[in-house]
Amino acid sequence: MILGGTADANRLAAAVAAESRIAAVLSFAGRTETPKLPPIPSRIGGFGGVAGLMDYLRAERIDRVVDATHPFAAQISRNAVEACAGVGIPLLALERAPWQAQSGDRWIEADDLPAAAVALGAAPRRVFLGIGRQNLDLFANHPQHAYLVRLVDPPRGPLPLANVEVVVARGPFDRASDRALLEAHRIEIVVAKNAGGDAAVAKIEAARDLGLPVVMVRRPAIPARRTVASVADVMDWLAHDSTPTERGV
């Protein structure tokens, strides 16, 4: 089973689909209303905590789990570590390296999103919240700022921000268009999670080009687990299964 919801997971699903000896299922959390469907069977929704995930792994006779979730999807990653240990099956994380500040970057690092909201300061600013739709309420206590939010799906109701503009678009995004977006909305500061990878880095590059500060949120802690950095590494791990399976990853 692949725990997904990222471009990395989609690339892994495509690679697995081309491997006849492996049958896999890709699990989405369900936060995106219209996820990009993979070329393998998929399921949408949570499992009901560690116990529910353990029940699923047993019921579906899963042999291996690959955690290819977003680096900030900490709860499902923690649950996967515990559930796989409880059931006794191998777990591998496909984990992209975090971004590193480069020459020209003006990063203000924050331990979490509440700290990022405080880091914006008391003076009113035009803020690009590059954090998705989750946790926007954490910025509601800082109504002096004007916020720009980019979402994959149109919001179904009012967002919890007093002064907010919404752009609906699906990534990956490119540097030039993100630079144009920041300029068009006269953005003064960017808030981003340190997701790593290339799918969301355009806003960081655009901020660098424009000399804008970025409040960069550090990744949450996840229990120790085996990790690799590429789809090829995952496929190599799967290829070294001494008992090839036809029912699961």
C-alpha positions in Angstrom: 0.0 0.0 0.0 1.1 3.5 -0.9 0.1 6.3 1.4 -0.2 9.2 -1.0 -1.5 12.6 -1.7 1.7 14.0 -3.3 3.3 14.3 -6.7 5.9 11.8 -5.4 3.2 9.3 -4.6 1.7 9.7 -8.1 5.1 9.1 -9.7 5.6 6.0 -7.6 2.1 4.8 -8.5 3.0 5.1 -12.2 6.2 3.2 -11.7 4.4 0.4 -9.7 1.7 0.2 -12.4 4.4 -0.8 -14.9 5.7 -3.6 -12.6 3.5 -6.7 -13.2 4.8 -8.6 -10.1 3.3 -5.9 -7.7 -0.3 -5.2 -7.1 -0.7 -2.0 -5.1 -3.4 0.4 -3.8 -2.8 4.1 -3.4 -4.5 5.7 -0.3 -5.6 9.4 -0.3 -6.5 11.3 2.8 -9.4 12.9 1.0 -8.4 16.6 1.7 -8.5 17.4 -2.0 -11.9 17.1 -3.5 -10.7 16.0 -7.0 -7.4 14.2 -6.5 -5.5 13.1 -9.6 -6.4 9.5 -9.9 -3.5 7.0 -10.2 -3.1 4.2 -12.7 -3.6 1.7 -9.9 -6.5 1.0 -7.5 -7.1 3.7 -5.0 -9.0 4.5 -1.8 -10.0 7.8 -0.2 -10.4 8.6 3.4 -8.8 7.9 6.8 -8.4 4.6 8.6 -9.6 5.4 12.1 -6.3 5.9 13.8 -3.6 3.3 14.4 -6.1 0.5 15.3 -8.1 1.1 12.1 -4.9 1.1 10.0 -3.8 -2.1 11.6 -7.2 -3.7 10.8 -7.0 -2.5 7.2 -3.5 -3.9 6.7 -4.5 -7.3 8.1 -7.9 -7.4 6.2 -6.2 -6.5 2.8 -3.2 -8.8 3.5 -0.8 -5.9 2.8 2.8 -7.0 2.7 4.6 -3.6 2.6 3.7 0.0 3.1 5.3 3.0 1.4 4.7 6.4 3.1 4.7 8.9 0.3 2.6 11.5 2.1 3.4 15.2 2.5 6.2 15.9 5.0 3.6 17.8 7.1 1.1 15.0 7.2 2.7 14.0 10.4 -0.2 12.2 12.0 -0.7 9.5 9.3 3.1 9.1 9.2 3.2 8.5 12.9 0.3 6.1 12.7 2.0 4.2 9.9 5.1 3.7 12.0 3.1 2.3 14.9 0.7 0.3 12.8 3.3 -1.4 10.7 5.3 -2.3 13.8 2.2 -3.7 15.4 1.3 -5.8 12.4 4.9 -6.7 11.7 5.3 -5.6 8.1 8.0 -3.4 6.6 7.5 0.4 6.2 9.5 2.6 3.9 9.2 6.4 3.6 9.7 8.2 0.4 10.9 11.5 1.9 12.1 14.4 -0.1 14.9 16.5 1.2 13.9 19.8 2.8 14.7 23.0 1.0 17.9 24.8 2.0 18.2 28.6 2.1 20.2 29.9 -0.9 22.0 33.2 -1.6 19.4 35.9 -1.8 16.8 34.1 0.4 15.4 36.0 3.4 14.1 33.2 5.6 12.5 33.6 9.0 12.3 30.1 10.3 9.4 29.1 12.6 8.9 25.9 14.5 5.2 25.6 13.6 2.3 27.5 12.0 1.2 29.4 15.2 4.8 30.7 15.4 4.7 31.6 11.7 1.6 33.7 12.3 3.3 35.6 15.1 6.4 36.0 13.0 4.4 38.2 10.5 4.6 41.0 13.1 2.1 43.5 14.3 2.3 45.9 11.4 -0.2 45.2 8.5 1.3 43.3 5.6 0.2 41.7 2.4 0.8 38.0 3.0 0.8 35.0 0.6 -0.2 32.0 2.7 1.3 29.1 0.7 0.1 26.5 3.1 -3.1 25.1 1.5 -6.5 25.3 3.1 -5.7 23.5 6.4 -4.8 25.6 9.4 -5.9 28.9 8.0 -7.7 29.6 11.2 -4.4 29.9 13.0 -4.0 33.3 11.2 -7.5 34.5 12.0 -6.1 36.1 15.2 -3.9 38.4 13.1 -6.6 40.3 11.1 -4.4 43.3 10.5 -2.9 41.5 7.5 -4.3 41.1 4.0 -4.0 37.4 2.9 -3.7 35.7 -0.4 -4.5 32.0 -0.4 -4.0 29.5 -3.2 -6.3 26.4 -3.1 -6.7 23.4 -5.3 -10.5 23.4 -4.9 -12.8 26.4 -4.6 -13.8 27.0 -1.0 -17.3 25.8 -0.1 -17.8 28.5 2.4 -16.2 31.6 3.9 -12.6 31.2 4.9 -11.7 32.0 8.5 -9.8 35.2 7.5 -11.3 38.7 7.6 -9.3 40.1 4.7 -8.5 37.3 2.1 -8.3 36.8 -1.6 -8.4 33.3 -3.1 -6.7 31.9 -6.2 -7.8 28.4 -7.3 -5.1 26.6 -9.1 -3.5 23.1 -9.2 0.3 22.7 -9.2 3.0 22.2 -10.0 3.7 25.9 -10.5 6.6 27.6 -12.3 8.8 30.4 -11.1 7.7 33.0 -13.6 4.0 32.6 -13.0 4.5 32.6 -9.2 6.6 35.8 -9.5 3.9 37.4 -11.5 1.3 36.3 -8.9 3.2 37.8 -6.1 3.8 41.1 -8.0 0.1 41.3 -9.1 -1.1 41.0 -5.5 1.7 43.3 -4.1 2.7 40.6 -1.7 5.2 41.7 1.0 5.9 38.4 2.7 5.4 34.7 2.0 4.5 31.9 4.5 5.5 28.4 3.4 6.0 24.9 4.9 9.4 23.4 4.2 7.9 20.7 1.9 11.0 20.2 -0.2 10.9 18.8 -3.7 10.2 20.7 -6.9 6.4 20.7 -7.0 6.0 23.7 -4.7 9.4 25.4 -4.8 8.3 28.0 -7.4 6.9 30.4 -4.7 10.2 30.2 -2.8 12.2 31.0 -6.0 9.8 33.8 -6.8 10.2 35.3 -3.4 14.0 35.1 -3.8 13.8 36.9 -7.2 11.7 39.7 -5.6 13.7 40.0 -2.5 10.7 39.1 -0.3 11.0 37.5 3.2 9.7 34.0 3.7 8.5 32.7 7.0 9.6 29.1 6.6 7.9 26.5 8.8 10.1 23.6 9.9 8.9 20.1 9.5 7.2 18.3 12.3 8.9 15.5 14.1 8.2 11.9 13.0 9.4 8.7 14.7 12.5 7.0 13.3 11.8 5.0 10.1 13.7 3.9 7.1 13.7 6.6 4.4 14.7 6.9 0.8 14.8 10.0 -1.5 13.6 8.7 -4.9 11.0 6.6 -6.6 13.9 4.5 -8.0 15.0 3.8 -4.4 11.5 2.6 -3.5 11.4 0.3 -6.6 14.7 -1.1 -5.7 13.4 -1.9 -2.2 10.4 -3.6 -3.6 12.5 -5.6 -6.1 14.5 -7.2 -3.2 11.4 -8.9 -1.7 12.4 -12.5 -1.2 8.8 -13.6 -1.5 7.3 -11.7 -4.5 3.7 -10.8 -3.8 0.8 -10.5 -6.1 -1.6 -8.9 -3.6 0.0 -5.8 -2.1 2.9 -3.5 -1.5 
